[in-house]
Amino acid sequence: MVAESGRRLAGGLERAGRKGCADGTRLGSRLSVRRGWRRGDCLTGCLVVLGVLAILGVIGGIWLANNWRDLAADVLTPPLVEAIERSDMTEEDKIRVIAQVEALAQEFRDKKISLEEMGRVLEKIAESPVLPLAAVMFVEDQYIRRSGLSEEEKADARLQIGRLARGVFEEKIDEERIRYVVEPISEPGATGDDFDIRPPDRVSDDDLRAMIERAREEADAAEIPDETFEVDIPGELERAIEKALGRKLDVQPRETPPPAAPDEPGDGEQPTGETPPPSGG
């Protein structure tokens, strides 16, 4: 139940991001229609374009058949790493998690991990507290942090959403109650059996306040402690991957980035603490 509820919540969040891209694509399609084309020009142009697309489709199909693993790893890894680097995790945790993500992508690229095994990895991650906490981090980063809520309200929002995630992981809050909590910032999905979280620019501060109050209400009803949801994310991720593969990944440790060097004085600038020489005359 935890994995299914977590996947549905994560799916709703993921579709919020996709929807923004789809809207932009449809807008681009409408803007690309130019007036004044003659029918013959349009037909000829369309045939040429279709011919080129057909050739590219064949070439692309061959390329994808041979390189789809590289494509999947190269496309999915960078944004995931960027999100981790932007998160509130400690630098040490970020380094450990990114090392796991990059090692997983590299072994998949090198065919050391099959598609079936990758599916098992994702399943084990979905059963761990990592997925609910990842949803919390996403909501914090994309909705709470960018909102017009006061700092006190933002701190309370992080606390209540974390309590909700803990309730999901501990199987004290089910999917129906999650739907109730996110209703102020969501809309029905395409099938009617799911829900889509609206993009941040379509969620008002009052919508967020309503969701936060519902999260508090459900967490209180489930008797979730009024404390931060703490999870050893690197450890949970490592354990989930090891359970799925029956072994540990060949992780290449990342080096901790060196501290930034102090700014050097520029031309014409005096080092701090030194008295400029007297002017001539």
Buried (B, 14 or more C-beta within 10 A) or exposed (E): EBBEBBBBBBBBBBBBBEBEEEEEEEEEEEEEEEEEEEEEEEEEEEEEEEEEEEEEEEEEEEEEEEEEBBEBBEEEBEEBBEBBEEBEBEEEBBBBBBBBBBBBBBBBBEEEBEEEBBEBBBBBBBBBBBBBBBBBBBBBBBBBBEBEBEEEBBEBBBBBBBBBBBBBBEEBBBBEBBBBBBBBBBEEBEEEEBBBBBBBEEBBEEBBBBBBBBBBBBBEEBEBEEEEBEBEBBEBBBBBBBBBBEEEBEBEEEEEEEEEEEEEEEEEEEEEEEEEEEEEE
